[in-house]
Amino acid sequence: MTFFMTNKRSPVRLWAILGMIGLGGCAVGPDYVKPSTVLPASFRIPPGWKVATPQDPTIPAQWWQMFQDPTLDQLEVQVAQANQTLAQQEAAWRQSQALVQSTQAGLFPTLNAAAGESRTRASAGAIGLAQGLIYNNDQAALQANWVPDLWGSVRRSIEANQATSLADANQIAATLLTLQSQLAVDYFQLRADDAQRALLRETVKSYQQSLDLTVERKSSGVAADTDVLLAENLLESAKAQLIDVEVQRSQMEHAIAVLIGKAPSDFELPESPLGSGYPQLPVSLPSALLERRPDIAVAERQAAAASAQIGVAQAAFYPTITLTGSYGYQNKAYSNLFSVPNHDWSLSPQILQPLFDAGLREANLNQARAGFDQAVANYREVVLVAFQNVEDNLSAEEILTREIGVQQKAVHAAARTVDLTDQQYRAGTVGYLNVITAETALLTGQVTEVSLRGRAFIAAVQLITALGGGWQVQQPPADGVH
């Protein structure tokens, strides 16, 4: 200590030495290692599908264009531009970026400029030469304060905040993918409703014609009153179904309006038929899925942040060095304040070693370790759910494709039955109840086929989402904080 007090360059040397110590200090706590997880060798690939190879094209960023629907294309673009949930998360990401910058400031000293003036009257009974005197004290100085990051507490905090910021960025991508997927699901459900509306409108026309024919036959004495009542019941039931589908469609339309940031009363989608085909993608391996899903990336970065917090908690057990210093001028008048004889400086290094805190630091460390274990378990759960999502929608697409084929054959058979039964009724060989039964079976089959086609489109959307959509992995920053 004597050396620093007798050498004129001692403040500079002390700051330089401690600066090198602070910048070169160790970072206590575990270095993060990506958690392991259960990884199956492959998905259960349905017949007719194939496993993706490196030569296969990846899912495009605008994956919805694979459905070749211009209206859907326009709506999907609006989700990214106007959805308010996405706007909230984008603001949260900017907050996390600012937190990284504020934490990085902790690696450096603070420097302030200070100036002041005081006027003092000393007591007549004071000890010293200033008894009873009134005097001024003017000063101007630069003041610095620094806590060297000897044990890596600040660096681990930076590491944690950077991981959190990247998790927030990936969360934006995960939310956007979810919103885009939900929009596509609602859109194809709406188009399935459109197909049902068109089917039911044609059915209502057909049933109205049947009712008119039955009324004529009754007038001719060929049909009974019960035939007319049956025809009326069939017609009104079809009208009720049509109204119910219109309710469902309006709800889907309102849901789409909210997703694109519009009031439902200001949004309307013209009716359009449901498409006939949907894309079938090569299925990636489970290992590739870990790099394809933004929600998995979010969970992994959250685990990295939790790991860094262990180092922050461990650093609290080690001593802290605080350096405070000033360099400036002091005199009784401003007129010659900055002359060489009036300059002064001070340097105050302090070391603080915590000794007793009733178990606070140990509790904080245990909390950090438990938080990391929780984040790892969450990461593994997200991975397992991702595998389940892929398997569910692979099965759904394959099963629905087979079911649609069978249902189309059933509809074709029901249509032939209606034709034959109608001919037999007109010939007077069967009663009108047979016609009602056949027509009811045909309508039920047709509605089921439309519903299955809509579900197949939705399953295709959900499979693309389960495979990560068009998201590309974002790598952690090379921060060099270790």
C-alpha positions as CSV (number, residue, x, y, z in Angstrom):
1,M,0.0,0.0,0.0
2,T,2.9,2.3,0.7
3,F,4.0,2.1,-2.9
4,F,0.7,3.4,-4.2
5,M,0.7,6.3,-1.7
6,T,4.2,7.5,-2.5
7,N,4.4,7.1,-6.3
8,K,2.7,9.9,-8.3
9,R,1.6,7.4,-11.0
10,S,0.1,5.0,-8.5
11,P,-3.6,5.6,-9.3
12,V,-3.1,4.8,-12.9
13,R,-1.0,1.7,-12.1
14,L,-3.5,0.4,-9.6
15,W,-6.5,0.9,-12.0
16,A,-4.5,-0.8,-14.7
17,I,-3.5,-3.8,-12.6
18,L,-7.0,-4.3,-11.2
19,G,-8.5,-3.8,-14.7
20,M,-6.4,-6.7,-16.0
21,I,-7.5,-8.8,-13.1
22,G,-11.2,-7.9,-13.7
23,L,-11.2,-8.5,-17.4
24,G,-9.2,-11.7,-17.1
25,G,-11.1,-13.1,-14.1
26,C,-12.7,-16.5,-14.2
27,A,-16.4,-17.2,-14.5
28,V,-17.5,-19.6,-11.8
29,G,-20.4,-22.0,-12.4
30,P,-21.0,-24.7,-15.0
31,D,-20.4,-24.1,-18.7
32,Y,-23.6,-24.8,-20.5
33,V,-24.1,-28.1,-22.3
34,K,-27.2,-28.7,-24.4
35,P,-29.4,-31.2,-22.6
36,S,-29.7,-34.7,-23.9
37,T,-33.1,-36.1,-24.8
38,V,-34.8,-39.3,-26.0
39,L,-34.3,-39.4,-29.7
40,P,-36.1,-42.2,-31.8
41,A,-34.3,-43.4,-34.9
42,S,-37.1,-42.5,-37.2
43,F,-40.8,-41.6,-37.3
44,R,-43.4,-44.2,-38.2
45,I,-43.6,-43.4,-41.9
46,P,-47.0,-44.4,-43.5
47,P,-47.0,-46.3,-46.7
48,G,-46.4,-44.0,-49.7
49,W,-44.4,-41.5,-47.7
50,K,-40.6,-41.2,-47.7
51,V,-37.9,-39.9,-45.4
52,A,-36.4,-36.6,-46.4
53,T,-32.9,-36.7,-47.8
54,P,-30.4,-33.8,-47.9
55,Q,-31.3,-33.3,-51.6
56,D,-35.0,-32.7,-50.8
57,P,-36.1,-29.1,-50.7
58,T,-36.8,-27.7,-47.3
59,I,-40.2,-26.3,-46.3
60,P,-40.2,-22.8,-47.8
61,A,-40.5,-19.8,-45.5
62,Q,-43.9,-19.0,-47.0
63,W,-45.1,-22.6,-46.6
64,W,-48.8,-21.8,-47.2
65,Q,-48.0,-21.1,-50.8
66,M,-47.7,-24.9,-51.3
67,F,-51.5,-25.0,-51.1
68,Q,-51.7,-22.7,-54.2
69,D,-54.5,-20.5,-52.8
70,P,-54.1,-16.8,-53.6
71,T,-56.6,-15.7,-50.9
72,L,-54.8,-17.7,-48.2
73,D,-51.5,-16.2,-49.4
74,Q,-52.9,-12.6,-48.9
75,L,-54.3,-13.4,-45.4
76,E,-51.0,-15.0,-44.2
77,V,-49.0,-11.9,-45.1
78,Q,-51.4,-9.8,-43.0
79,V,-50.9,-12.0,-39.9
80,A,-47.2,-11.0,-39.7
81,Q,-48.1,-7.4,-40.3
82,A,-51.0,-6.7,-38.0
83,N,-51.5,-9.4,-35.4
84,Q,-51.4,-7.9,-31.9
85,T,-50.1,-11.0,-30.1
86,L,-47.1,-10.9,-32.4
87,A,-46.6,-7.1,-31.7
88,Q,-46.5,-7.8,-28.0
89,Q,-43.8,-10.4,-28.3
90,E,-41.7,-8.3,-30.6
91,A,-41.7,-5.6,-28.0
92,A,-40.7,-8.1,-25.3
93,W,-37.8,-9.1,-27.5
94,R,-36.6,-5.5,-27.8
95,Q,-36.8,-5.3,-24.0
96,S,-34.6,-8.4,-23.7
97,Q,-32.1,-6.9,-26.1
98,A,-31.9,-3.7,-24.1
99,L,-31.4,-5.8,-20.9
100,V,-28.4,-7.4,-22.5
101,Q,-26.9,-4.0,-23.3
102,S,-27.6,-2.8,-19.7
103,T,-25.9,-5.9,-18.3
104,Q,-22.9,-5.5,-20.5
105,A,-22.4,-2.0,-19.0
106,G,-21.6,-3.8,-15.7
107,L,-18.2,-4.9,-17.1
108,F,-17.0,-1.3,-17.2
109,P,-16.4,1.5,-14.7
110,T,-18.7,4.5,-14.4
111,L,-17.3,8.0,-14.8
112,N,-19.0,11.2,-13.6
113,A,-18.1,14.8,-13.7
114,A,-18.9,16.8,-10.6
115,A,-18.7,20.4,-9.6
116,G,-19.8,22.2,-6.5
117,E,-19.4,25.2,-4.2
118,S,-20.0,25.5,-0.5
119,R,-19.8,28.4,2.0
120,T,-19.0,27.5,5.6
121,R,-18.7,29.3,8.9
122,A,-16.5,27.4,11.3
123,S,-17.4,27.3,15.0
124,A,-15.5,29.7,17.3
125,G,-14.8,26.7,19.5
126,A,-13.5,24.5,16.7
127,I,-10.1,23.1,16.9
128,G,-7.8,24.4,14.2
129,L,-6.9,27.5,12.4
130,A,-10.4,28.1,11.0
131,Q,-12.0,29.2,14.3
132,G,-14.9,31.5,13.6
133,L,-13.9,32.0,9.9
134,I,-16.3,32.1,7.0
135,Y,-14.8,30.6,3.8
136,N,-15.7,29.2,0.4
137,N,-14.9,25.8,-0.9
138,D,-15.1,25.3,-4.7
139,Q,-14.3,22.0,-6.4
140,A,-14.5,20.3,-9.8
141,A,-13.6,16.6,-10.3
142,L,-13.9,13.4,-12.3
143,Q,-15.3,10.6,-10.2
144,A,-15.0,6.9,-11.2
145,N,-16.4,3.7,-9.7
146,W,-15.8,0.2,-10.7
147,V,-16.5,-3.3,-9.4
148,P,-14.2,-5.7,-11.4
149,D,-16.0,-8.9,-12.5
150,L,-13.4,-11.2,-10.9
151,W,-15.7,-14.2,-10.6
152,G,-17.8,-13.8,-13.7
153,S,-21.1,-12.8,-12.1
154,V,-21.6,-10.0,-14.7
155,R,-20.4,-12.3,-17.6
156,R,-22.8,-15.1,-16.5
157,S,-25.6,-12.5,-16.3
158,I,-24.8,-11.4,-19.8
159,E,-24.8,-15.0,-20.9
160,A,-28.2,-15.6,-19.3
161,N,-29.7,-12.4,-20.8
162,Q,-28.3,-13.2,-24.3
163,A,-29.9,-16.7,-24.1
164,T,-33.1,-15.2,-22.9
165,S,-33.1,-12.6,-25.8
166,L,-32.5,-15.3,-28.3
167,A,-35.3,-17.3,-26.7
168,D,-37.6,-14.3,-27.1
169,A,-36.5,-14.0,-30.8
170,N,-37.3,-17.6,-31.3
171,Q,-40.6,-17.2,-29.5
172,I,-41.6,-14.6,-32.0
173,A,-41.0,-17.2,-34.7
174,A,-42.9,-19.9,-32.8
175,T,-45.8,-17.6,-32.2
176,L,-45.9,-16.5,-35.8
177,L,-45.8,-20.1,-37.0
178,T,-48.7,-20.9,-34.6
179,L,-50.7,-17.9,-35.8
180,Q,-50.1,-18.7,-39.4
181,S,-51.0,-22.3,-38.8
182,Q,-54.2,-21.3,-36.9
183,L,-55.1,-19.0,-39.8
184,A,-54.7,-21.8,-42.3
185,V,-56.7,-24.2,-40.1
186,D,-59.5,-21.6,-39.8
187,Y,-59.4,-20.8,-43.5
188,F,-59.7,-24.4,-44.6
189,Q,-62.5,-25.0,-42.1
190,L,-64.2,-22.0,-43.6
191,R,-63.7,-23.4,-47.1
192,A,-65.1,-26.8,-45.9
193,D,-68.1,-24.9,-44.6
194,D,-68.4,-23.2,-48.0
195,A,-68.4,-26.6,-49.7
196,Q,-71.1,-27.8,-47.3
197,R,-73.2,-24.7,-47.9
198,A,-73.0,-25.3,-51.7
199,L,-73.9,-28.9,-51.2
200,L,-76.8,-28.1,-48.9
201,R,-78.2,-25.4,-51.1
202,E,-78.3,-27.9,-54.0
203,T,-79.9,-30.4,-51.7
204,V,-82.5,-27.9,-50.6
205,K,-83.4,-27.2,-54.2
206,S,-83.6,-30.9,-54.9
207,Y,-85.7,-31.6,-51.9
208,Q,-88.0,-28.7,-52.8
209,Q,-88.5,-30.3,-56.2
210,S,-89.2,-33.6,-54.5
211,L,-91.8,-31.9,-52.3
212,D,-93.4,-30.2,-55.3
213,L,-93.6,-33.5,-57.1
214,T,-95.1,-35.2,-54.1
215,V,-97.7,-32.5,-53.7
216,E,-98.6,-33.0,-57.4
217,R,-98.8,-36.8,-56.9
218,K,-101.1,-36.3,-53.9
219,S,-103.3,-34.0,-55.9
220,S,-103.5,-36.8,-58.5
221,G,-104.4,-39.3,-55.8
222,V,-101.2,-41.2,-56.2
223,A,-99.3,-40.1,-53.0
224,A,-100.6,-40.0,-49.5
225,D,-100.5,-37.2,-47.0
226,T,-97.7,-38.9,-45.1
227,D,-95.6,-38.7,-48.2
228,V,-96.0,-34.9,-48.3
229,L,-95.2,-34.6,-44.6
230,L,-92.1,-36.7,-45.1
231,A,-91.0,-34.5,-48.0
232,E,-91.6,-31.4,-45.9
233,N,-89.6,-32.8,-43.0
234,L,-86.7,-33.7,-45.2
235,L,-86.7,-30.2,-46.8
236,E,-86.8,-28.3,-43.5
237,S,-84.1,-30.5,-41.9
238,A,-81.8,-29.6,-44.8
239,K,-82.6,-25.9,-44.4
240,A,-81.7,-26.2,-40.7
241,Q,-78.4,-27.9,-41.5
242,L,-77.7,-25.0,-43.9
243,I,-78.3,-22.4,-41.3
244,D,-76.1,-24.3,-38.8
245,V,-73.2,-24.4,-41.3
246,E,-73.7,-20.6,-41.9
247,V,-73.2,-20.1,-38.1
248,Q,-70.0,-22.1,-38.1
249,R,-68.7,-20.2,-41.2
250,S,-69.4,-16.8,-39.6
251,Q,-67.4,-17.8,-36.6
252,M,-64.4,-18.9,-38.7
253,E,-64.6,-15.7,-40.6
254,H,-64.6,-13.7,-37.3
255,A,-61.6,-15.7,-36.0
256,I,-59.6,-15.0,-39.2
257,A,-60.4,-11.3,-38.9
258,V,-59.0,-11.2,-35.4
259,L,-55.8,-13.0,-36.5
260,I,-55.1,-10.4,-39.1
261,G,-55.8,-7.5,-36.7
262,K,-59.2,-6.5,-38.1
263,A,-62.6,-6.0,-36.4
264,P,-64.9,-8.9,-37.5
265,S,-67.5,-6.4,-38.7
266,D,-65.0,-4.9,-41.1
267,F,-64.0,-8.2,-42.7
268,E,-65.7,-10.5,-45.1
269,L,-64.5,-13.5,-47.2
270,P,-66.4,-14.3,-50.4
271,E,-67.4,-17.9,-50.8
272,S,-65.0,-20.2,-52.6
273,P,-64.8,-24.0,-53.1
274,L,-62.5,-26.2,-51.1
275,G,-59.4,-27.3,-53.1
276,S,-58.9,-30.9,-54.2
277,G,-55.3,-31.5,-53.2
278,Y,-52.7,-30.7,-50.6
279,P,-48.9,-31.0,-50.4
280,Q,-47.3,-34.2,-49.2
281,L,-43.8,-33.5,-47.8
282,P,-40.8,-35.8,-47.3
283,V,-40.7,-36.3,-43.5
284,S,-37.4,-35.3,-41.8
285,L,-35.7,-37.5,-39.3
286,P,-36.3,-36.8,-35.6
287,S,-32.8,-35.5,-35.1
288,A,-33.5,-32.8,-37.8
289,L,-36.7,-31.9,-36.1
290,L,-34.6,-30.6,-33.1
291,E,-33.2,-27.9,-35.4
292,R,-36.5,-27.2,-37.3
293,R,-38.9,-26.3,-34.5
294,P,-38.8,-22.7,-33.0
295,D,-40.5,-23.9,-29.8
296,I,-37.7,-26.4,-29.2
297,A,-35.2,-23.6,-29.7
298,V,-37.0,-21.5,-27.2
299,A,-36.9,-24.2,-24.6
300,E,-33.2,-24.9,-25.3
301,R,-32.2,-21.2,-24.9
302,Q,-34.3,-21.0,-21.7
303,A,-32.2,-23.9,-20.3
304,A,-29.0,-22.1,-21.3
305,A,-30.2,-19.0,-19.4
306,A,-31.0,-21.1,-16.4
307,S,-27.5,-22.7,-16.5
308,A,-25.9,-19.2,-16.5
309,Q,-27.9,-18.2,-13.5
310,I,-26.1,-20.9,-11.5
311,G,-22.8,-19.1,-12.1
312,V,-24.3,-15.8,-11.0
313,A,-25.5,-17.4,-7.7
314,Q,-22.1,-19.1,-7.1
315,A,-20.2,-15.8,-7.7
316,A,-22.0,-14.4,-4.6
317,F,-19.9,-16.6,-2.4
318,Y,-16.6,-14.8,-3.4
319,P,-15.2,-11.5,-2.3
320,T,-16.1,-8.3,-4.2
321,I,-13.6,-5.5,-4.9
322,T,-14.9,-2.0,-5.4
323,L,-12.7,0.7,-6.7
324,T,-13.7,4.4,-6.2
325,G,-11.5,7.3,-7.2
326,S,-11.6,10.9,-8.1
327,Y,-9.3,13.5,-9.7
328,G,-9.9,17.2,-9.8
329,Y,-9.3,20.6,-8.3
330,Q,-10.3,22.3,-5.0
331,N,-9.9,25.9,-3.9
332,K,-11.6,28.7,-2.1
333,A,-12.3,30.6,-5.3
334,Y,-13.2,29.7,-8.9
335,S,-10.8,32.3,-10.3
336,N,-7.8,30.1,-9.9
337,L,-9.4,26.8,-9.2
338,F,-7.7,24.9,-12.0
339,S,-4.1,25.9,-11.1
340,V,-1.6,23.0,-10.6
341,P,-1.3,23.5,-6.8
342,N,-5.0,23.1,-6.3
343,H,-5.4,19.6,-7.9
344,D,-6.2,16.6,-5.7
345,W,-7.0,12.9,-6.2
346,S,-8.2,10.0,-4.2
347,L,-8.4,6.2,-4.7
348,S,-10.4,4.0,-2.4
349,P,-10.2,0.2,-3.0
350,Q,-12.5,-1.9,-0.9
351,I,-12.8,-5.7,-0.5
352,L,-16.0,-7.2,0.8
353,Q,-16.2,-10.8,1.7
354,P,-19.7,-12.0,2.8
355,L,-19.4,-14.0,6.0
356,F,-23.0,-14.6,7.3
357,D,-26.3,-14.1,5.6
358,A,-28.5,-16.8,7.3
359,G,-28.3,-19.1,4.3
360,L,-29.4,-16.5,1.7
361,R,-26.6,-17.3,-0.8
362,E,-27.0,-21.0,-0.4
363,A,-30.8,-20.7,-1.0
364,N,-30.2,-18.6,-4.1
365,L,-27.8,-21.2,-5.4
366,N,-30.2,-24.1,-4.8
367,Q,-33.0,-22.0,-6.4
368,A,-30.8,-21.5,-9.5
369,R,-30.0,-25.2,-9.7
370,A,-33.6,-26.2,-9.4
371,G,-34.5,-23.6,-12.1
372,F,-32.0,-25.3,-14.4
373,D,-33.4,-28.7,-13.7
374,Q,-36.9,-27.4,-14.4
375,A,-35.7,-25.8,-17.7
376,V,-34.1,-29.1,-18.8
377,A,-37.2,-31.1,-18.0
378,N,-39.3,-28.5,-20.0
379,Y,-36.9,-28.8,-22.9
380,R,-37.2,-32.6,-23.0
381,E,-41.0,-32.4,-22.7
382,V,-41.2,-29.9,-25.6
383,V,-39.1,-32.3,-27.7
384,L,-41.4,-35.3,-26.9
385,V,-44.5,-33.3,-27.7
386,A,-42.9,-32.2,-31.0
387,F,-42.4,-35.9,-31.9
388,Q,-46.0,-36.6,-30.9
389,N,-47.2,-33.7,-33.1
390,V,-45.4,-35.2,-36.1
391,E,-46.6,-38.7,-35.5
392,D,-50.2,-37.6,-34.9
393,N,-50.5,-35.6,-38.1
394,L,-48.7,-38.3,-40.2
395,S,-51.2,-40.8,-39.0
396,A,-54.1,-38.3,-39.5
397,E,-53.1,-37.6,-43.1
398,E,-52.6,-41.2,-44.0
399,I,-55.8,-42.4,-42.4
400,L,-57.9,-39.5,-43.7
401,T,-56.6,-40.1,-47.2
402,R,-57.8,-43.7,-47.0
403,E,-61.1,-42.7,-45.4
404,I,-61.8,-40.2,-48.1
405,G,-61.4,-42.8,-50.8
406,V,-63.8,-45.2,-49.0
407,Q,-66.3,-42.4,-48.3
408,Q,-66.3,-41.4,-52.0
409,K,-67.2,-45.0,-52.9
410,A,-70.0,-44.9,-50.3
411,V,-71.3,-41.6,-51.7
412,H,-71.3,-43.0,-55.2
413,A,-73.2,-46.0,-54.1
414,A,-75.7,-43.8,-52.2
415,A,-76.3,-41.6,-55.3
416,R,-77.1,-44.7,-57.3
417,T,-79.4,-45.9,-54.6
418,V,-81.3,-42.6,-54.7
419,D,-81.7,-42.8,-58.5
420,L,-83.0,-46.3,-58.4
421,T,-85.3,-45.7,-55.5
422,D,-86.7,-42.5,-57.1
423,Q,-87.4,-44.5,-60.3
424,Q,-89.1,-47.3,-58.2
425,Y,-91.2,-44.6,-56.4
426,R,-92.3,-43.0,-59.6
427,A,-93.3,-46.5,-60.9
428,G,-95.2,-47.0,-57.7
429,T,-93.3,-50.1,-56.6
430,V,-91.9,-48.6,-53.3
431,G,-93.2,-46.0,-50.8
432,Y,-91.9,-42.5,-50.3
433,L,-90.2,-43.6,-47.1
434,N,-87.7,-45.5,-49.1
435,V,-86.9,-42.4,-51.1
436,I,-86.5,-40.4,-47.9
437,T,-84.1,-43.0,-46.4
438,A,-82.0,-43.1,-49.6
439,E,-81.8,-39.3,-49.9
440,T,-80.9,-38.9,-46.2
441,A,-78.1,-41.5,-46.5
442,L,-76.8,-39.7,-49.6
443,L,-76.7,-36.3,-47.9
444,T,-75.1,-37.7,-44.8
445,G,-72.4,-39.3,-46.9
446,Q,-71.8,-36.2,-48.9
447,V,-71.5,-34.0,-45.8
448,T,-69.1,-36.6,-44.3
449,E,-66.9,-36.5,-47.4
450,V,-66.7,-32.7,-47.4
451,S,-65.8,-32.8,-43.7
452,L,-63.1,-35.4,-44.3
453,R,-61.6,-33.4,-47.1
454,G,-61.5,-30.3,-44.8
455,R,-59.9,-32.3,-42.0
456,A,-57.3,-33.6,-44.5
457,F,-56.3,-30.0,-45.4
458,I,-56.1,-29.1,-41.7
459,A,-54.0,-32.2,-41.0
460,A,-51.6,-31.1,-43.8
461,V,-51.3,-27.7,-42.3
462,Q,-50.6,-29.1,-38.8
463,L,-48.0,-31.6,-40.2
464,I,-46.1,-28.7,-41.8
465,T,-46.4,-26.8,-38.5
466,A,-45.2,-29.9,-36.6
467,L,-42.2,-30.1,-38.9
468,G,-41.3,-26.5,-38.0
469,G,-42.8,-24.7,-41.0
470,G,-40.3,-22.5,-42.9
471,W,-38.4,-21.5,-39.8
472,Q,-34.6,-21.5,-39.9
473,V,-32.6,-22.0,-36.7
474,Q,-30.9,-19.0,-35.1
475,Q,-27.6,-19.6,-33.5
476,P,-26.5,-18.1,-30.2
477,P,-24.3,-15.1,-30.4
478,A,-20.5,-15.5,-30.1
479,D,-20.3,-13.3,-27.0
480,G,-17.0,-14.3,-25.6
481,V,-18.0,-13.9,-22.0
482,H,-16.3,-17.0,-20.7
